[in-house]
């Protein structure tokens, strides 16, 4: 299929000065589970013409990192300005308002400063979406098509949930009774949720621009490429599986932490995925095909949304920022899913376009280390709004003028023991051990016991172990610590040299004690001690 079905014409690049009294609008686009698998990031497989084109007009960040590679904590962090360590939001079952009742969120700060704020799709994580303090316009009550669209898959999903419930009880409702991992029905774009929500957002945009005296903050959050991978068939048809290649890095890092990798629980809950053992190369190709098709589906919706800005005549006064909440392993290190401290899970796509961005910065790529928590102060500064004092990010506005400017010394992420957590980062519940995951959990535990020996303690490793990771321009340091005894010596340390080993195949910590000690000193300074001067 020709790319014309995806590419929506953007206006040429231009530079204008926003009048002092004219606040810029914000188009805030979030994408769930998207790693930098885009043409503009060097992917030779992904078909993403709209985001690629936006990258030629704005600034792309090549080293952007989330604060925790799981939906709830990542979104809570970037939208509140708190890092997980401060907010206490470490898994998907903590609502950020319950943990931080009075925190001022990013959209709330814009609302408090005269903006209309509204969202469609997934901006906050489920359970936090309808935060009344954040949005001036109540969320739409229109609900688009959800889940599967093919009758056989709807029936299969219901049957699997019934079977799992009969076998495992209420535990099945926590995600065990799922249908197939992917589906591509021959329906229009709005036949699935992301296309439906895009149409709603475009309709709302037409209403927002009628009030020329009030700027808007419009959030549009895409669920794909989150599982299940569902999208219109035409996006599946864009790809030829002969041109889709699997990762050759099928094992975890040599001497890496045994607790650093999980058993792909999230994917394995799907009906058609093996509950243990390897995923066959044939099935892996289908899965990657499905992921890529969802990337193209989302890309097309973003093209429509930006095209609507142009049609409404407000593109020249709207800041566009596009981000993903975390990355995703597509077989790298032998696993499928997010939820690790490694580069493939913590590195995210991030790009921004502003009307008055200098010509010399347009279409450029910045190698500066930036973090998702930095978006909050950046957007506030660009809009001339005060950044609340609690925000733990650093505005990257100076990089819009000088993309190669010397910047942060490090970016920080964290994750509680991925090996012994459910896919929402929640500690393993008894019911999970009683399901078909018990053999996998036993194998993972044994690997940890074999490596950690006398350090092994189930209570510690399941509930109190945190992997803290620091990414510098050259290295990734991962420090495994007991959160109940943070001053004690780390249980384990990993070090990866991205100059020599960009895919993190070998932990070189033991062979490089001097470098580890220097990096640990830098790590102890925390995010405050590693900010740009």
WOGI-V980590 format. One record per backbone hydrogen bond with DSSP energy under -1.0 kcal/mol. CO is the residue of the C=O (numbers start at 0). NH is the residue of the N-H. E is the energy in kcal/mol with one decimal. If there is no record, write none. Layout:
co;nh;e
CO;NH;E
CO;NH;E
This chain:
co;nh;e
1;4;-1.5
2;5;-2.3
2;6;-2.1
18;21;-1.8
24;318;-3.1
25;217;-3.0
26;320;-2.3
27;219;-2.5
28;322;-2.3
29;221;-3.0
30;324;-1.5
34;36;-3.5
35;37;-1.2
37;40;-1.2
37;42;-2.3
38;41;-1.9
47;51;-2.3
48;52;-2.1
49;53;-2.2
50;54;-2.1
51;55;-1.1
53;56;-1.1
53;57;-2.2
57;362;-2.5
58;351;-2.2
59;365;-3.0
62;369;-2.3
63;347;-2.4
64;371;-2.2
66;413;-1.4
67;69;-2.2
68;338;-2.0
69;73;-2.1
70;74;-2.6
71;75;-2.7
72;76;-2.1
73;77;-2.5
74;78;-1.9
75;79;-1.6
76;80;-2.4
78;105;-2.9
80;391;-3.2
82;85;-1.5
82;86;-2.5
83;87;-2.7
87;89;-1.1
90;93;-1.2
94;98;-1.6
95;99;-2.2
99;102;-1.4
104;108;-2.4
105;109;-1.6
106;110;-2.6
107;111;-2.7
109;114;-2.3
110;113;-1.4
115;216;-3.1
116;136;-2.1
117;218;-2.9
119;220;-3.0
124;127;-2.5
127;130;-1.2
130;133;-1.5
149;153;-2.2
150;154;-2.5
151;155;-2.0
152;156;-2.4
153;157;-2.0
154;158;-2.4
155;159;-2.6
156;160;-2.2
157;161;-2.2
158;162;-2.9
159;163;-2.8
160;164;-2.4
161;165;-2.3
162;166;-1.7
163;167;-3.5
164;168;-2.2
168;171;-2.0
169;172;-1.6
170;173;-1.8
171;174;-1.3
171;176;-1.8
175;177;-1.4
178;270;-2.2
180;228;-2.7
182;230;-1.6
184;186;-2.0
184;232;-2.4
187;190;-2.5
188;191;-1.2
191;195;-1.8
192;196;-2.9
193;197;-1.8
194;198;-1.9
195;199;-1.9
196;200;-2.5
197;201;-2.3
198;202;-2.2
199;203;-2.4
200;204;-2.4
201;205;-1.7
203;207;-2.6
204;208;-2.3
207;210;-1.3
209;211;-1.2
210;213;-1.3
214;115;-2.4
215;25;-2.7
216;117;-2.1
217;27;-2.7
218;119;-1.9
219;29;-1.8
220;121;-1.4
221;31;-1.8
222;225;-1.7
227;229;-1.3
228;182;-2.2
231;234;-1.8
232;236;-2.4
235;238;-1.5
239;242;-2.5
240;243;-1.2
247;249;-1.5
248;332;-2.5
252;255;-2.1
253;506;-2.8
256;259;-1.8
258;418;-1.5
263;267;-2.2
264;268;-1.1
266;269;-1.9
269;272;-1.7
279;283;-2.7
280;284;-2.1
281;285;-1.5
282;286;-2.3
283;287;-2.5
284;288;-2.5
285;289;-2.3
286;290;-2.3
287;291;-2.7
288;292;-2.3
289;293;-1.8
290;294;-1.9
291;295;-2.2
292;296;-2.0
293;297;-2.4
294;298;-2.4
295;299;-2.1
296;300;-1.6
297;301;-2.2
298;302;-2.0
299;303;-1.9
300;304;-2.3
301;305;-2.5
302;306;-2.3
303;307;-2.1
304;308;-1.5
305;309;-1.8
306;310;-2.4
307;311;-2.0
308;313;-2.1
309;312;-1.2
313;316;-1.8
314;317;-1.4
316;24;-3.0
318;26;-3.2
319;352;-2.8
320;28;-2.7
321;350;-2.1
322;30;-1.8
328;336;-2.1
330;333;-2.1
331;334;-1.5
334;330;-2.0
336;328;-3.4
341;344;-1.2
341;345;-2.1
342;346;-2.3
343;327;-1.2
344;326;-3.3
345;65;-2.5
348;323;-1.1
349;60;-2.7
350;321;-2.7
351;58;-3.0
352;319;-2.5
353;356;-1.5
354;15;-1.5
357;360;-1.8
360;363;-1.7
363;59;-2.3
365;61;-2.7
369;64;-1.7
370;373;-2.0
371;374;-1.7
373;377;-1.7
374;378;-2.6
375;379;-1.9
376;380;-2.4
377;381;-2.4
378;382;-1.7
379;384;-3.2
380;383;-1.1
387;390;-1.5
395;398;-1.1
396;399;-1.6
397;401;-2.1
401;404;-2.3
410;470;-3.1
412;468;-2.9
414;466;-2.7
417;420;-1.2
419;427;-1.0
421;424;-2.2
423;91;-2.6
425;421;-3.4
428;432;-1.2
429;433;-1.2
434;437;-1.8
436;440;-2.7
437;441;-2.4
438;442;-1.8
439;443;-2.4
440;444;-2.8
441;445;-2.1
442;446;-1.9
443;447;-2.0
444;448;-2.7
445;449;-2.8
446;450;-1.6
447;451;-3.5
448;452;-2.2
451;454;-2.4
452;455;-2.0
456;460;-2.9
457;461;-2.4
458;462;-1.9
459;463;-1.9
459;464;-1.2
463;482;-3.1
464;416;-1.5
465;480;-2.6
466;414;-2.1
467;478;-3.5
468;412;-2.3
469;476;-2.7
470;410;-2.1
473;497;-2.9
474;471;-3.0
475;495;-2.1
476;469;-2.8
477;493;-2.6
478;467;-2.9
479;490;-2.5
480;465;-2.5
481;484;-1.4
484;487;-1.6
491;479;-2.6
493;477;-2.6
494;507;-2.7
495;475;-2.0
496;500;-3.2
500;503;-1.9
504;253;-3.4
508;511;-1.2
511;515;-2.3
512;516;-2.6
513;517;-2.1
514;518;-2.5
515;519;-2.7
516;520;-1.8
517;521;-1.8
518;522;-3.0
519;523;-2.3
522;525;-1.9
524;528;-1.3
526;529;-1.0
529;408;-2.3
